[in-house]
Every structure is written in C-alpha cells, then in structure tokens.
C-alpha cells in the first residue's frame, strides 16, 4: 500500500470572517455579476491597505535543497556509497514498519524499498527522519499522518511510529564530464553547475516570496476591513465556476465531487454545496475589496493590455484568430482577474515586510 502524500490540489482561501455576511434585505442584486457592474465601495469599508505589516521569511536556498536538486539531476549515475550517513538527495534502500497504538497498520510495512530522500514521496517528516542515519542503523520515527489523507482516511491525523532500517545508500559522483553532457550554455564544470542550480532555485524562492507577500498583504487588509453581503449575481457566477472547476478535477481522479472535496479539503466538509457557496461568497468579498482599492488608487487594466494578452494566448493555444480565442472565454472575468492581480501586486509592493519571529524551544 502507498504511503505517499496526497497529490497537490487547488488551494482556496479558507479564512472566513465571522459576522461580516450581513443580510442585504430584499434588494435584487442578481444582475450584478462582475465588479464592473457596481461600485465596489458600496459593499466594503476599507481598512488600512498601504504599509500593512506582514511576516514573510526572506527567500533563501538551503544546502539540502541544492543537494536534492543536483543529485536528482544525475540520479541515473548513482553508485553505492559508504562511510557516511544519509543526506538529502540520496537514494536509500530501507525497511520500515508503521505502527498505530503499537499495532502494525495495513500498508505501513515494506522491505527493500527504494526512497529518494527529499522527493516528498512519503508523509511529512519521514524523509527528514531518515537523514543522518547510518547504513545498518535502525530507529523509530514519530510522525503524524496528514489530514486529509486520501490513501487511507482512517489514518488521517493519527500519530504513528515508523521503525526504519537503512540497508544501503546510493548517490551520483558528479564530475565536469557529466555536467558538460547536460549541454547547458556557459555551464561545463561542477562549480558552474552549482551556481546555475543556485540561481534557478533562488529565482523560484524569490517568486514564491513575492507571491506570499501579496497573499499576506491581502489577508492583512481583509482583517481590517468590514464587508456587506456581496451581490447574488457575482456569488452565483463564482460558485458556478468553482463547482465546474472542482468537478473537472474530480473527474480526472475518477471521483464524485463530494468525494474529491473531502479528499482535497478534509473529511470535515459535510455539505459540499454549502462549502462551495461559502467559498464563492468569500472570494466575491475579496474581489470587491481589491476592486475598491483599485478605484481609490486609479489602478486600471487597459484595453491595450487585454488585447496584448489575448494575442499571446491565441498564439499559444493555436487559435485561428484573437477573436476566436475571445469567443471561448469570459472576457469580463479575465479583465476582472487581471485587475485583481494588479492590486495584489500593489499591496505587496507597499507592505512592510518583517521576518517571522522564531520561538525558542
């Protein structure tokens, strides 16, 4: 049986605000579908949105990340190694037995299993626990299964103990000749390849940092703002889009929608229709808040920008013309999305970023 983590799924903002979904009386707002159909300021009282303080860790590239990336790139050249303990990126041969309350559980035992350390194949903490072990060593690793855990929902969130024995370690011996064989421009030595890897990993770390800055800034503004019930038409549109998207994901996995939502968001979701509707309301409020900031700051998406995007997308997806591409999409929704992205960038750029405080144990 598989001990691999559940695969990544669509991530939705899960923070809901208590007491902000006030009633809107009997006013019919079903025709208000996009943020361009109404004044956003009528549905939100903005809090402070410039200079909000957020905590985001500075981008960095760890030695472990470097080792994992480089060893993975040359895994076909791995050879048995001895005289050292397990490191990130190593290919290990292990025996393991998982126990719940002292009893071995189904699928939690294997002998001679091959595991690349840092691959993320096993549940969080398992591979980290193997790092530092010597060949022939056996040790217990205390872990908790993630929740949800689709492979075996009965184990979700449960504390378990894995007894692990390392039988062997393999890793590639990387040489200039191997690096040259990659055919990378201006990269023919191990030293040059290490710099190439570092630059690529740092670029990704920087992109992740910028994305997290925007996310944290948006949340900070939400926490200082107050909201009215969003227009029904907008909520219905977002609910339909979300339902259709998740239905397509469910079909990819051969699941019913309810089953997929439990798989992706946890078994605590009892009524998936109410769950999706609540997410749609929350998303509508977020869009409205960001649109209100756009109005105050004069942030716009021009027709020229849209047409340039459409031309690129039509070419990328091999449409006969830009008009043919536009006929297949919701242009108003795309315009709205691009505006939201611009405001997120604005908030991230204007946020005051502090490093998270690490508590001492």
C-alpha positions as CSV (number, residue, x, y, z in Angstrom):
1,X,0.0,0.0,0.0
2,X,1.0,3.5,-0.8
3,X,2.5,5.8,1.9
4,X,2.8,8.7,-0.5
5,X,1.3,12.1,0.4
6,X,-1.8,13.1,-1.4
7,X,-1.1,15.0,-4.6
8,X,-1.4,18.7,-4.7
9,X,-4.8,20.2,-5.2
10,X,-6.3,23.6,-5.9
11,X,-5.7,25.8,-2.9
12,X,-8.6,28.1,-1.9
13,X,-8.6,30.8,0.7
14,X,-10.1,29.1,3.8
15,X,-10.3,32.1,6.2
16,X,-13.9,33.1,6.8
17,X,-14.8,36.2,8.7
18,X,-17.4,35.9,11.5
19,X,-20.2,38.4,11.5
20,X,-19.4,40.1,8.2
21,X,-22.0,38.4,6.0
22,X,-24.9,40.7,6.9
23,X,-28.2,40.4,5.2
24,X,-29.0,42.6,2.2
25,X,-32.8,42.7,2.6
26,X,-35.0,42.0,-0.3
27,X,-32.9,44.1,-2.8
28,X,-32.5,42.1,-6.1
29,X,-28.8,42.2,-6.9
30,X,-28.8,39.1,-9.1
31,X,-27.8,41.1,-12.2
32,X,-24.6,42.4,-10.6
33,X,-22.2,39.8,-11.9
34,X,-18.8,41.4,-12.2
35,X,-17.0,44.1,-10.1
36,X,-17.5,46.5,-13.1
37,X,-21.3,46.2,-12.7
38,X,-21.4,48.1,-9.4
39,X,-19.5,50.4,-7.1
40,X,-17.2,48.2,-5.0
41,X,-17.1,50.8,-2.2
42,X,-20.8,50.2,-1.6
43,X,-20.0,46.7,-0.4
44,X,-16.9,47.2,1.7
45,X,-15.5,49.6,4.2
46,X,-11.8,49.5,3.6
47,X,-9.3,49.4,6.4
48,X,-5.7,50.4,6.1
49,X,-4.2,49.0,2.9
50,X,-0.9,50.9,2.5
51,X,2.1,50.0,4.6
52,X,0.4,47.0,6.3
53,X,2.8,44.9,8.4
54,X,3.2,41.3,7.4
55,X,5.6,38.5,8.3
56,X,7.3,36.7,5.4
57,X,10.5,34.7,5.5
58,X,13.2,36.1,3.2
59,X,14.0,33.9,0.2
60,X,16.9,31.5,0.6
61,X,18.3,28.4,-0.9
62,X,19.4,25.7,1.6
63,X,22.2,23.3,1.2
64,X,19.7,20.5,1.4
65,X,17.7,21.9,-1.5
66,X,20.9,22.2,-3.5
67,X,21.9,18.6,-2.8
68,X,18.4,17.3,-3.6
69,X,18.2,19.1,-6.9
70,X,21.7,18.2,-8.1
71,X,21.6,14.5,-7.0
72,X,18.2,14.2,-8.7
73,X,19.5,15.6,-11.9
74,X,22.2,12.9,-12.0
75,X,20.3,10.1,-10.3
76,X,20.9,7.8,-13.3
77,X,24.6,7.8,-12.4
78,X,24.1,6.9,-8.7
79,X,26.5,4.4,-7.2
80,X,26.6,2.8,-3.7
81,X,28.4,4.9,-1.1
82,X,29.8,4.0,2.3
83,X,31.4,5.7,5.2
84,X,28.8,8.4,5.7
85,X,25.2,8.9,6.8
86,X,22.2,9.6,4.7
87,X,22.0,13.1,3.1
88,X,19.3,14.9,1.3
89,X,19.1,13.7,-2.3
90,X,20.5,10.2,-1.6
91,X,18.8,7.1,-2.9
92,X,18.2,4.9,0.0
93,X,17.2,1.2,0.4
94,X,15.2,0.9,3.6
95,X,13.0,-1.4,5.6
96,X,10.1,0.2,7.5
97,X,7.2,-0.8,9.7
98,X,4.5,1.7,10.7
99,X,2.5,1.2,13.9
100,X,-0.6,2.8,15.3
101,X,-1.1,2.4,19.0
102,X,1.6,-0.3,18.9
103,X,-0.1,-2.3,16.2
104,X,1.3,-2.5,12.6
105,X,-1.3,-1.0,10.2
106,X,-2.1,-2.2,6.7
107,X,0.2,-0.9,4.0
108,X,2.7,0.5,6.5
109,X,5.4,-2.2,6.1
110,X,7.9,-2.8,3.4
111,X,11.3,-4.3,3.0
112,X,14.0,-3.2,0.5
113,X,12.0,-0.1,-0.5
114,X,13.9,2.5,-2.6
115,X,13.4,6.1,-1.4
116,X,15.0,9.2,-2.7
117,X,15.4,11.5,0.3
118,X,13.8,14.9,-0.4
119,X,11.5,13.6,-3.0
120,X,8.4,14.2,-0.8
121,X,7.0,10.7,-1.6
122,X,6.3,9.8,2.0
123,X,4.3,11.6,4.6
124,X,5.9,14.8,6.0
125,X,8.7,14.2,8.4
126,X,9.5,10.6,7.2
127,X,12.4,11.5,4.9
128,X,13.8,14.1,7.3
129,X,13.8,11.4,9.9
130,X,16.0,9.2,7.7
131,X,18.6,11.9,7.2
132,X,21.6,11.3,9.3
133,X,21.0,7.5,9.7
134,X,23.9,5.2,9.0
135,X,23.9,2.0,6.9
136,X,22.6,-0.8,9.2
137,X,21.1,1.6,11.7
138,X,17.5,1.1,12.9
139,X,15.5,3.8,14.6
140,X,11.9,4.9,15.5
141,X,10.5,8.0,13.8
142,X,7.4,9.5,15.5
143,X,5.1,11.1,12.9
144,X,1.5,12.1,12.3
145,X,-0.4,11.4,9.1
146,X,-1.7,14.5,7.3
147,X,-5.4,15.3,7.4
148,X,-6.9,14.7,4.9
149,X,-5.0,11.6,3.8
150,X,-6.8,10.1,0.8
151,X,-4.8,6.9,0.5
152,X,-6.2,5.8,3.9
153,X,-8.7,8.2,5.5
154,X,-8.7,6.1,8.7
155,X,-5.1,7.2,9.3
156,X,-5.8,10.9,8.7
157,X,-4.3,12.9,11.5
158,X,-3.2,9.9,13.5
159,X,0.0,9.7,15.5
160,X,2.1,6.7,14.4
161,X,5.6,5.3,14.8
162,X,7.8,4.1,11.9
163,X,10.6,1.7,12.7
164,X,13.1,2.3,9.9
165,X,16.3,0.4,8.9
166,X,18.8,1.8,6.3
167,X,20.1,-1.1,4.2
168,X,22.1,1.0,1.7
169,X,22.8,4.4,0.3
170,X,23.5,5.4,-3.3
171,X,24.4,8.8,-4.8
172,X,26.0,10.1,-8.0
173,X,29.6,11.2,-8.2
174,X,29.3,14.3,-10.2
175,X,32.1,15.3,-12.5
176,X,32.8,18.0,-15.0
177,X,32.3,15.5,-17.8
178,X,28.8,14.7,-16.5
179,X,28.0,18.4,-16.3
180,X,29.2,19.1,-19.8
181,X,27.0,16.3,-21.0
182,X,23.9,18.3,-20.0
183,X,24.6,20.7,-22.8
184,X,23.8,23.8,-20.8
185,X,25.1,27.2,-22.0
186,X,28.1,28.5,-20.1
187,X,28.0,25.6,-17.7
188,X,30.6,22.9,-18.2
189,X,32.1,22.4,-14.7
190,X,30.7,21.2,-11.4
191,X,31.3,24.7,-9.9
192,X,29.4,26.4,-12.8
193,X,26.6,23.9,-12.5
194,X,26.2,24.5,-8.7
195,X,25.9,28.3,-9.5
196,X,23.4,27.5,-12.2
197,X,21.3,25.4,-9.8
198,X,21.6,28.0,-7.0
199,X,20.5,30.8,-9.4
200,X,17.5,28.8,-10.6
201,X,16.4,27.8,-7.0
202,X,16.8,31.4,-5.8
203,X,14.7,32.7,-8.7
204,X,12.0,30.3,-7.7
205,X,12.4,31.2,-4.0
206,X,12.1,34.9,-4.9
207,X,9.0,34.3,-6.9
208,X,7.5,32.4,-4.0
209,X,8.4,35.2,-1.7
210,X,6.7,37.8,-3.8
211,X,3.6,35.6,-4.1
212,X,3.5,35.1,-0.3
213,X,4.0,38.9,0.2
214,X,0.9,39.6,-1.9
215,X,-1.2,36.9,-0.2
216,X,-0.3,38.1,3.3
217,X,-0.9,41.7,2.4
218,X,-4.4,40.9,1.1
219,X,-5.2,39.0,4.3
220,X,-4.0,41.9,6.4
221,X,-6.3,44.3,4.6
222,X,-9.2,41.9,4.9
223,X,-8.7,41.7,8.6
224,X,-9.0,45.5,9.0
225,X,-12.0,45.9,6.6
226,X,-15.7,45.2,7.0
227,X,-18.0,43.8,4.4
228,X,-21.6,43.8,3.3
229,X,-23.3,40.8,1.7
230,X,-21.9,40.6,-1.9
231,X,-24.2,40.7,-4.9
232,X,-26.0,37.5,-5.6
233,X,-25.1,37.5,-9.2
234,X,-21.4,37.7,-8.5
235,X,-21.6,34.9,-5.9
236,X,-23.6,32.7,-8.2
237,X,-21.0,33.2,-11.0
238,X,-18.1,32.4,-8.8
239,X,-19.9,29.4,-7.3
240,X,-20.7,28.0,-10.7
241,X,-17.1,28.5,-11.8
242,X,-15.7,26.9,-8.7
243,X,-18.1,23.9,-8.9
244,X,-17.3,23.4,-12.6
245,X,-13.5,23.5,-11.9
246,X,-13.6,21.1,-9.0
247,X,-15.9,18.8,-10.9
248,X,-13.4,18.6,-13.7
249,X,-10.6,17.8,-11.1
250,X,-12.8,15.1,-9.5
251,X,-13.4,13.5,-12.9
252,X,-9.6,13.4,-13.5
253,X,-9.3,11.4,-10.3
254,X,-12.3,9.2,-11.1
255,X,-14.2,10.7,-8.1
256,X,-17.6,12.2,-7.4
257,X,-17.5,15.9,-6.4
258,X,-18.3,15.3,-2.8
259,X,-15.6,12.7,-2.6
260,X,-13.0,14.9,-4.2
261,X,-13.8,17.8,-1.9
262,X,-13.3,15.6,1.1
263,X,-10.1,14.4,-0.4
264,X,-8.8,17.9,-1.1
265,X,-10.1,19.8,1.9
266,X,-10.7,17.2,4.6
267,X,-13.4,15.0,5.9
268,X,-14.9,17.8,7.9
269,X,-16.7,19.1,4.8
270,X,-20.2,17.6,5.4
271,X,-22.2,19.6,2.8
272,X,-20.1,20.3,-0.3
273,X,-22.8,22.6,-1.8
274,X,-22.7,24.9,1.3
275,X,-18.9,24.7,1.3
276,X,-18.6,25.8,-2.3
277,X,-21.2,28.6,-1.8
278,X,-19.3,29.9,1.2
279,X,-16.1,29.9,-0.7
280,X,-17.8,31.8,-3.5
281,X,-19.1,34.4,-1.1
282,X,-15.6,34.8,0.4
283,X,-14.0,35.1,-3.0
284,X,-16.6,37.7,-4.0
285,X,-15.8,39.8,-1.0
286,X,-12.1,39.6,-1.7
287,X,-12.6,40.7,-5.3
288,X,-14.8,43.5,-4.2
289,X,-12.3,44.7,-1.6
290,X,-9.5,44.7,-4.2
291,X,-11.7,46.4,-6.8
292,X,-12.4,49.2,-4.2
293,X,-8.7,49.7,-3.7
294,X,-8.2,49.8,-7.5
295,X,-10.9,52.6,-7.7
296,X,-9.2,54.6,-4.9
297,X,-5.7,54.2,-6.4
298,X,-6.6,54.6,-10.0
299,X,-5.4,51.1,-10.9
300,X,-6.7,50.1,-14.3
301,X,-6.4,47.3,-16.9
302,X,-6.4,48.9,-20.3
303,X,-7.9,47.6,-23.5
304,X,-4.4,47.6,-25.0
305,X,-3.1,45.3,-22.2
306,X,-6.0,43.0,-22.6
307,X,-5.6,42.7,-26.4
308,X,-1.9,42.0,-26.0
309,X,-2.7,39.2,-23.6
310,X,-5.4,37.8,-25.9
311,X,-3.0,37.8,-28.8
312,X,-0.4,35.9,-26.8
313,X,-2.9,33.4,-25.6
314,X,-4.4,32.9,-29.0
315,X,-1.0,32.1,-30.4
316,X,0.0,29.9,-27.5
317,X,-3.1,27.8,-27.8
318,X,-3.1,27.7,-31.6
319,X,-6.4,29.6,-32.2
320,X,-7.1,30.8,-35.8
321,X,-7.5,34.4,-34.5
322,X,-7.7,36.5,-31.4
323,X,-11.4,36.8,-31.9
324,X,-11.8,33.0,-32.0
325,X,-9.9,32.8,-28.6
326,X,-12.0,35.6,-27.1
327,X,-15.2,33.8,-28.2
328,X,-14.2,30.8,-26.0
329,X,-13.5,32.7,-22.8
330,X,-15.3,35.1,-20.4
331,X,-13.7,38.4,-21.3
332,X,-15.2,40.3,-18.4
333,X,-14.0,37.7,-15.9
334,X,-10.5,37.8,-17.4
335,X,-10.5,41.6,-17.2
336,X,-11.6,41.3,-13.5
337,X,-8.9,38.8,-12.8
338,X,-6.1,40.9,-14.3
339,X,-7.3,43.9,-12.2
340,X,-7.2,41.8,-9.1
341,X,-3.7,40.7,-9.9
342,X,-2.5,44.3,-10.3
343,X,-4.0,45.3,-6.9
344,X,-2.4,42.3,-5.2
345,X,1.0,43.4,-6.6
346,X,0.3,47.0,-5.4
347,X,-0.4,45.7,-1.9
348,X,2.6,43.5,-1.8
349,X,4.9,46.4,-3.0
350,X,3.5,48.7,-0.4
351,X,3.6,46.2,2.5
352,X,6.1,46.4,5.4
353,X,7.7,43.0,5.5
354,X,9.2,41.6,8.7
355,X,10.9,38.3,9.2
356,X,8.8,35.8,11.2
357,X,9.8,35.5,14.9
358,X,11.1,32.0,15.6
359,X,10.2,30.9,19.1
360,X,12.9,29.3,21.1
361,X,12.0,25.8,22.4
